[in-house]
Every structure is written in C-alpha cells, then in structure tokens.
Amino acid sequence: MSIYSLLLIAHIAAGTICLLSGACAIFVRKQKGLHTVLGETYHIHYIFVFLTAVIMSMMKWSELQYLFYIALFSYAQALYGYLARKLRWSNWLSKHIIGMLGSYIGIITAVLVVNGEPVTALTGIPKLSLWFIPTIIGSPLIFFTTRRFRRPPRKI
C-alpha cells in the first residue's frame, strides 16, 4: 500500500469523525460536557484532515490543488472558532459560532466536491454548484445562530 493510500484512509477516517462529531456538537446543549467533548474531538480530527489534505494535495498538485485551498481556508475557520472560545476573545461566542460552523461548511463542501458526481448525475445539478450550495445554505444558518446566542451588552 502506498503512502498516498494510507494518507487517504486516514483523511477519510478523520473527515468522517469530523462530520459526525460536528453534527452532534451542533445539536447538543451548549454547555461544558458533551458539547465540549464533541468540539474537542471535532477540532483534533480537523487537524488530521487539514494535514493529510495538504500533504496529499502536494503529492498530486496538478489534480488536487483545490484540496489544498479548501483545507487551508476551512481549517483557518476551525482554528479561529476554537481559539475564540479557548482564549475568550472579545465577543468570543459569535466568533466561535462563525468559525466552527464556517469550518463545517468547508468540510461539507469538500465531501460534496470530491464525491458529488453521483449527486449531479441523478439531479442534473451542475457540478460547479456543489462548491456553493453548502455556503448558500450554511451562511444564513450562521447568521441566525449568532443572533440566537448573542449576549446582551454589559451595563456599566
């Protein structure tokens, strides 16, 4: 088995864990405990997704350079959301939501772009639209979620 094949297996496994833990984190109660464990699981596995994507894209640059850019942008979003919470930046909750959900849009986009051929063949949806559909659906969800969890300003 080649190094590339091993990286691909690790990438798929880590990506699957990201998709599952991210979806669960979205739907569980937002408090220390299960949400935190799912978030940490998501972030750790996103690091593996990022690293394997970067390495694989470099190994087959002419075929997979798009994977490099998706990985870079998506992990930057995950790191932004993670650090906003960990370091308690000003307005950290909105930044956390934007970063984490933005990174989730990135991983869904990557899955659709890489595996979307059967979807486009069955539905007639243009393959290029798979790059945009997750953002079109996810951006309003981020907007409404940040509004839902917005904290009122402190009174001095």
PAZAPA-4460 file (N, C-alpha, C; in steps of 0.05 Angstrom, whole numbers, plus 32768, in hexadecimal, padded with zeros to 4 digits):
% residues 156
    n_x    n_y    n_z   ca_x   ca_y   ca_z    c_x    c_y    c_z   seq   type   mol
   8011   7FE8   8000   8000   8000   8000   8012   8019   8000     1      M     A
   800B   802C   7FF0   801C   8044   7FED   8017   8058   8004     2      S     A
   8029   806A   8008   8026   807F   801C   800D   808F   8016     3      I     A
   8009   8095   7FFD   7FF1   80A5   7FF5   7FD8   8096   7FFE     4      Y     A
   7FD6   807C   7FFA   7FBF   806C   8001   7FBA   806D   801F     5      S     A
   7FD0   806B   802E   7FCE   806C   804C   7FC4   8087   8055     6      L     A
   7FCE   809C   8048   7FC5   80B7   804F   7FA8   80BB   8048     7      L     A
   7FA0   80B0   8032   7F84   80B2   8029   7F71   80A4   803D     8      L     A
   7F79   808C   8047   7F69   807E   805A   7F67   808E   8074     9      I     A
   7F7E   8099   807E   7F7E   80AA   8096   7F6C   80C3   8092    10      A     A
   7F6E   80CF   807A   7F5F   80E7   8073   7F41   80E1   8074    11      H     A
   7F39   80CB   8068   7F1C   80C4   8067   7F12   80BD   8084    12      I     A
   7F22   80AF   8093   7F1A   80A8   80AE   7F17   80C1   80C0    13      A     A
   7F2B   80D3   80BE   7F2A   80EC   80CE   7F13   80FD   80C4    14      A     A
   7F0F   80FF   80AA   7EF9   810F   80A0   7EDE   8104   80A8    15      G     A
   7EDB   80EA   80A9   7EC2   80DE   80B2   7EBD   80E5   80CF    16      T     A
   7ED1   80E3   80E0   7ECE   80EB   80FC   7EC7   8108   80FF    17      I     A
   7ED4   8119   80EE   7ECD   8136   80EE   7EAF   813A   80E7    18      C     A
   7EA6   812D   80D2   7E8A   8131   80CA   7E77   8128   80E0    19      L     A
   7E7D   8111   80ED   7E6B   8107   8101   7E6D   8117   811B    20      L     A
   7E85   811D   8125   7E88   812C   813E   7E7E   8149   813A    21      S     A
   7E83   8154   8123   7E79   816F   811D   7E5B   8171   811D    22      G     A
   7E4E   815E   8110   7E31   815D   810F   7E25   815A   812B    23      A     A
   7E31   8148   813A   7E28   8144   8156   7E2C   815D   8167    24      C     A
   7E43   816A   8164   7E48   8182   8174   7E34   8198   816D    25      A     A
   7E2C   8199   8154   7E18   81AD   814C   7DFE   81A9   815A    26      I     A
   7DF6   8190   815F   7DDB   818A   8169   7DDA   8185   8187    27      F     A
   7DF0   8182   8195   7DEE   817D   81B2   7DEE   8198   81C0    28      V     A
   7DE6   8197   81DA   7DE4   81AF   81EA   7E00   81BC   81ED    29      R     A
   7E00   81D6   81EA   7E1A   81E5   81EB   7E22   81EA   8208    30      K     A
   7E32   81D8   8212   7E3C   81DB   822D   7E54   81C9   8230    31      Q     A
   7E64   81CC   8245   7E7A   81BB   824A   7E70   819E   824D    32      K     A
   7E7F   818C   8243   7E77   8170   8243   7E77   8165   8227    33      G     A
   7E61   815B   821F   7E5F   814D   8205   7E66   8160   81ED    34      L     A
   7E5C   8178   81EE   7E62   818B   81D8   7E80   8190   81D7    35      H     A
   7E8D   8193   81EE   7EAA   8198   81EF   7EBA   8180   81E5    36      T     A
   7EB2   8169   81ED   7EC0   8150   81E4   7EBD   814D   81C6    37      V     A
   7EA5   8151   81BC   7EA1   814F   819F   7EB1   8165   8190    38      L     A
   7EB2   817D   819B   7EC1   8192   818F   7EDF   818C   818E    39      G     A
   7EEA   8181   81A4   7F06   817A   81A4   7F0C   8163   8191    40      E     A
   7EF9   8150   818F   7EFC   813A   817C   7EFC   8145   8160    41      T     A
   7EEA   8157   815A   7EE8   8164   8140   7F02   8172   8139    42      Y     A
   7F0C   8182   814B   7F24   8191   8146   7F3D   8180   8142    43      H     A
   7F41   816C   8153   7F58   815A   8150   7F57   814C   8135    44      I     A
   7F40   8142   812E   7F3E   8133   8114   7F40   8146   80FC    45      H     A
   7F37   815F   8100   7F3A   8173   80EB   7F58   8178   80E5    46      Y     A
   7F68   8178   80FA   7F85   817B   80F6   7F8F   8165   80E3    47      I     A
   7F86   814C   80E8   7F8F   8136   80D7   7F84   8139   80BB    48      F     A
   7F6B   8142   80B8   7F60   8146   809D   7F71   815B   808F    49      V     A
   7F77   8171   809D   7F87   8186   8091   7FA3   817C   8089    50      F     A
   7FB1   816F   809B   7FCC   8166   8095   7FCD   8152   807E    51      L     A
   7FBB   813F   807E   7FBA   812B   8069   7FB2   8137   804E    52      T     A
   7FA0   814A   804F   7F98   8158   8036   7FAF   8167   802A    53      A     A
   7FBE   8175   803B   7FD5   8185   8031   7FEA   8172   8025    54      V     A
   7FF0   815D   8033   8005   814A   802A   7FFC   813D   8010    55      I     A
   7FE3   8133   800F   7FD9   8126   7FF7   7FD8   8139   7FDF    56      M     A
   7FCF   8152   7FE4   7FCE   8165   7FCE   7FEA   816B   7FC3    57      S     A
   7FFE   816C   7FD5   8019   8170   7FCB   8024   8158   7FBB    58      M     A
   801B   8141   7FC3   8024   8129   7FB5   8018   8127   7F99    59      M     A
   8000   8132   7F95   7FF3   8131   7F7B   7FE8   814D   7F75    60      K     A
   7FFA   8160   7F74   7FF2   817C   7F72   7FE1   8182   7F5A    61      W     A
   7FE8   8178   7F43   7FD9   817F   7F2A   7FBC   8175   7F2C    62      S     A
   7FB7   815F   7F3B   7F9C   8155   7F3E   7F8D   8160   7F55    63      E     A
   7F9C   8166   7F6B   7F8F   816B   7F85   7F96   8186   7F91    64      L     A
   7F9E   8199   7F81   7FA6   81B3   7F8D   7F8E   81C0   7F9B    65      Q     A
   7F76   81BC   7F91   7F5E   81C7   7F9E   7F5A   81BD   7FBA    66      Y     A
   7F63   81A4   7FBF   7F61   8198   7FDA   7F72   81A8   7FEE    67      L     A
   7F89   81B1   7FE5   7F9B   81C1   7FF5   7F8D   81DB   7FFE    68      F     A
   7F7F   81E8   7FEC   7F72   8202   7FF3   7F5A   81FE   8004    69      Y     A
   7F4A   81E9   7FFF   7F34   81E3   8011   7F3E   81DD   802D    70      I     A
   7F52   81CC   802F   7F5D   81C5   8049   7F68   81DD   8058    71      A     A
   7F76   81EE   804A   7F82   8205   8057   7F6C   8218   8061    72      L     A
   7F59   821F   8050   7F44   8231   8059   7F32   8225   806E    73      F     A
   7F2B   820C   806B   7F19   81FF   807E   7F26   81FB   8099    74      S     A
   7F3F   81F3   8099   7F4C   81F0   80B4   7F51   820B   80C1    75      Y     A
   7F56   821F   80B1   7F59   823A   80BC   7F3F   8242   80CB    76      A     A
   7F29   823B   80BF   7F0F   8241   80CC   7F0C   8231   80E7    77      Q     A
   7F13   8217   80E6   7F11   8207   80FE   7F24   8211   8114    78      A     A
   7F3C   8219   810C   7F4F   8223   8120   7F45   823D   812C    79      L     A
   7F3A   824F   811B   7F2F   8268   8124   7F19   8263   8139    80      Y     A
   7F07   8252   8133   7EF1   824C   8145   7EFA   823F   815F    81      G     A
   7F0E   822D   815C   7F19   8220   8174   7F27   8233   8186    82      Y     A
   7F39   8244   817A   7F48   8257   818A   7F36   826D   8196    83      L     A
   7F22   8275   8188   7F0F   8289   8193   7F04   827F   81AD    84      A     A
   7EFD   8266   81AE   7EF1   825B   81C7   7F07   8256   81DC    85      R     A
   7F1D   824A   81D4   7F32   8244   81E8   7F3E   825C   81F4    86      K     A
   7F42   8271   81E4   7F50   8289   81EE   7F3C   829F   81F7    87      L     A
   7F22   8299   81F4   7F0D   82AB   81FC   7F11   82C7   81F1    88      R     A
   7F15   82C8   81D6   7F17   82E1   81C9   7EFE   82F2   81CD    89      W     A
   7F00   830C   81C8   7EE9   831D   81C9   7ED4   8312   81B6    90      S     A
   7EBB   8311   81BF   7EA6   8306   81AE   7EAC   82E9   81A5    91      N     A
   7EB7   82DA   81B7   7EC1   82BF   81B0   7EAC   82AC   81A6    92      W     A
   7E94   82AF   81B1   7E7F   829C   81AA   7E77   829E   818C    93      L     A
   7E73   82B6   8183   7E6D   82BA   8166   7E84   82B0   8155    94      S     A
   7E9D   82B6   815D   7EB4   82AE   814E   7EB7   828F   814E    95      K     A
   7EB1   8283   8164   7EB1   8266   8167   7E9D   8259   8154    96      H     A
   7E85   8264   8154   7E70   8259   8143   7E77   825C   8125    97      I     A
   7E80   8274   811E   7E87   827A   8102   7E9E   8268   80F9    98      I     A
   7EB3   8265   8109   7ECA   8254   8102   7EC3   8237   8100    99      G     A
   7EB5   822D   8114   7EAF   8210   8114   7E9B   8208   80FE   100      M     A
   7E86   8218   80FB   7E73   8212   80E6   7E7E   8217   80CA   101      L     A
   7E8F   822C   80C8   7E9D   8231   80AF   7EAF   8219   80A7   102      G     A
   7EBD   820E   80BB   7ECE   81F7   80B5   7EBD   81DE   80AD   103      S     A
   7EA5   81DC   80B9   7E94   81C6   80B3   7E89   81C8   8096   104      Y     A
   7E83   81E1   808E   7E7C   81E6   8072   7E93   81DD   8060   105      I     A
   7EAC   81E3   8068   7EC3   81DB   8058   7EC6   81BD   8055   106      G     A
   7EC1   81AE   806A   7EC4   8191   8068   7EAE   8185   8058   107      I     A
   7E96   8190   805A   7E7F   8186   804A   7E85   818D   802D   108      I     A
   7E8F   81A5   8027   7E96   81AC   800C   7EAA   8198   8000   109      T     A
   7EBF   8192   800F   7ED4   8180   8006   7EC8   8164   8000   110      A     A
   7EB7   815A   8011   7EAA   8140   800D   7E99   8140   7FF4   111      V     A
   7E8A   8156   7FF0   7E79   8157   7FD8   7E89   815A   7FBE   112      L     A
   7E9E   816A   7FBF   7EAE   816E   7FA7   7EBC   8154   7F9F   113      V     A
   7EC7   8146   7FB3   7ED6   812E   7FAD   7EC3   8116   7FA6   114      V     A
   7EAC   8115   7FB2   7E9A   80FE   7FAF   7E80   8104   7FA1   115      N     A
   7E7D   811C   7F96   7E63   8125   7F8C   7E5B   811C   7F71   116      G     A
   7E6C   810F   7F62   7E65   8106   7F47   7E4A   80F7   7F46   117      E     A
   7E45   80E4   7F57   7E2B   80D6   7F56   7E13   80E9   7F5C   118      P     A
   7E17   80FC   7F6E   7E02   810F   7F75   7DFB   8120   7F5C   119      V     A
   7E10   812A   7F4F   7E0B   813B   7F37   7DFF   812B   7F20   120      T     A
   7E07   8112   7F1E   7DFD   8101   7F08   7DDF   80FB   7F0D   121      A     A
   7DD7   80F6   7F26   7DBB   80F0   7F2C   7DA9   8108   7F2B   122      L     A
   7DB3   811F   7F34   7DA2   8136   7F37   7DA4   814A   7F1F   123      T     A
   7DB9   8148   7F10   7DBD   815B   7EFB   7DC9   8176   7F04   124      G     A
   7DCF   8177   7F1E   7DDC   818F   7F29   7DF8   8191   7F1D   125      I     A
   7E00   81A9   7F14   7E1B   81AC   7F0A   7E30   81A6   7F20   126      P     A
   7E45   8199   7F18   7E5A   8191   7F2C   7E66   81AA   7F39   127      K     A
   7E68   81C0   7F2B   7E73   81D8   7F36   7E63   81E2   7F4E   128      L     A
   7E49   81DD   7F4D   7E37   81E7   7F62   7E3D   81DA   7F7D   129      S     A
   7E4A   81C2   7F7D   7E51   81B5   7F96   7E65   81C5   7FA6   130      L     A
   7E74   81D7   7F99   7E86   81E8   7FA7   7E77   81FE   7FB7   131      W     A
   7E5F   8204   7FAE   7E51   821B   7FBA   7E39   8214   7FCB   132      F     A
   7E2D   81FE   7FC6   7E14   81F6   7FD5   7E19   81F6   7FF3   133      I     A
   7E2E   81E9   7FFE   7E31   81EA   801B   7E33   8206   8027   134      P     A
   7E40   8218   8019   7E43   8234   8022   7E28   8242   8020   135      T     A
   7E19   823E   800B   7DFF   824A   8007   7DEC   8242   801D   136      I     A
   7DED   8228   8024   7DDC   821E   803A   7DE7   8225   8055   137      I     A
   7E01   8222   8059   7E0D   8225   8073   7E10   8242   807D   138      G     A
   7E14   8255   806B   7E18   8271   8074   7DFF   827C   8082   139      S     A
   7DE7   8278   8079   7DD0   8282   8088   7DCE   8274   80A3   140      P     A
   7DD5   825A   80A4   7DD5   824C   80BD   7DE8   8257   80D2   141      L     A
   7E00   825F   80C8   7E13   826C   80D9   7E08   8287   80E3   142      I     A
   7DFC   8296   80D2   7DF1   82B0   80D9   7DDC   82AD   80EF   143      F     A
   7DC9   829B   80EB   7DB3   8298   80FE   7DBD   828B   8118   144      F     A
   7DD1   827A   8116   7DDC   826E   812F   7DEA   8283   813F   145      T     A
   7DFA   8294   8133   7E08   82A8   8142   7DF4   82BC   814F   146      T     A
   7DDF   82C2   8141   7DCA   82D3   814C   7DBC   82C5   8164   147      R     A
   7DB8   82AC   8162   7DAA   829D   8177   7DBB   829C   8191   148      R     A
   7DD5   8299   818D   7DE6   8297   81A5   7DF4   82B1   81AC   149      F     A
   7DEC   82C7   819F   7DF9   82E1   81A6   7DF3   82E8   81C3   150      R     A
   7E08   82F1   81D0   7E04   82FA   81EC   7DFF   8318   81EC   151      R     A
   7DED   8320   81FD   7DE8   833D   81FF   7E01   834C   8209   152      P     A
   7E06   8365   8200   7E1D   8373   820A   7E1C   8378   8228   153      P     A
   7E33   8378   8234   7E35   837C   8251   7E2E   8399   8258   154      R     A
   7E20   839C   826D   7E1A   83B7   8277   7E2F   83BF   828B   155      K     A
   7E39   83D8   8288   7E4E   83E1   829A   7E42   83F1   82B1   156      I     A
***
